[in-house]
Amino acid sequence: MGNRSRFLYLSEPDMIKAGVLDAPRCVDVCEDVFKLLATGDYLMGGPNHNSHGLGIEFPEKSPYPNMPLTGPDRRFVAMPAYLGGKYDVCGNKWYGSNAANASRGLPRSVLTVMLNDKDTGEPLCLMSANLLSSARTGAVPAVACRYLARQDSAICAAIGCGPINKACFRAILSQMPNLKKVICHDISEAKARAFADWVGAMFGIASVVSTSLEDTLADADVVTVAASRLKTLDVEDAWFKSGATVLLTGPMKAEDSFWLNSRIVYDNIHLHEAYVQDALASPDKLKYYDSVIGGPLYTLIDDGKTPSLADSADLGNVILGNKSRRENAEERIVFVASGMAVFDVAWGFELYQSAVKEGLGRWLVLWDEPYRE
């Protein structure tokens, strides 16, 4: 039995018991990951080791009757990563998405994460990852809020009132001790109302709904953007308050002056360089730019209007003190986050350790002895 191999399976209820919804703890883990990104102790997919993932994009039509066809948010993506430091583990996030899932009573995306031993390749843990992914997605801008927002920030604007911005707000709230008011805006007023009600009931904070995007932004010290990709979010430079911190977890379009009059901080410079490489290899570079969060900035870089990615700041180097934090109260800062599997691996590994310690989940046997001829 010396060659027995087994792994832990964690369901969504197991993940909740392990602490997947503990936003402050997740923020601390994500801060640690940013440090590892800045020092280079990680690997992701692709020849540049920084690819977001490898995805299947379905065709518009097919001669094969059972082949899936393209549709809103319809894709499969594999996102492998190795993360060093105290984690020292490999993992893969498997991401299936289809907007039509709502009609089946399912979330738009169905996610799992598998952790593997870095040397043998054996699975360590297979876990439900919808809550894991949303938690780390929310924690990433919260780390930026910790280091870049004004300490006296009192008003938060939430643009896009779906589950992702709920996760973002939950984590951002842990970094805004002086928060007094939340302004909620969504293309669906009913969703904005539901978000505002949730904020009030869950956190006891004053929250209002705004149908005007301009009014939503006018007094906001911190803006969290996780709007639907189904409709372009267009904003104007003049709508933002002086000294605002704008946290982009979803795409946003604005005139050039907005970007040029803001200090830009990226999540990981090398990830965005990989996006640009993918755009250059695609049939339509500008169309590709339109599909990613950093697209407007890539265009400005191409046009020579703003510094190259190599000359820009990322959050890991801000945390390590190699780049400055907020320089003054009037400075407007935009944080651009595009998502990386290293965060899923880190948060997943943290919860896996908790689950083992607390006796959660179910052990599954891969083999007692590997079969040999």
Secondary structure by P-SEA (a helix, b strand, c coil): cccbbbbbbbcaaaaaaacccaaaaaaaaaaaaaaaaaacccccccccccccbbbbbbccccccccbbbbccccbbbbbbbcccccccbbbbbbbbbbccccccccccccbbbbbbcccccccccccccaaaaaaaaaaaaaaaaaccccccccbbbbccccaaaaaaaaaaaaacccccbbbbbcccaaaaaaaaaaaaaacccbbbbbcccccccccccbbbbbccccbbbbbbccccccbbbbbbcbbbbbcaaaaaacbbbbccaaaaaaaaaaaaacccaaaaaaaccaaaaaaaaaacccccccccccaaaaaaccccccccccbbbbbbbcccaaaaaaaaaaaaaaaaaaccbbbbbcccccccc
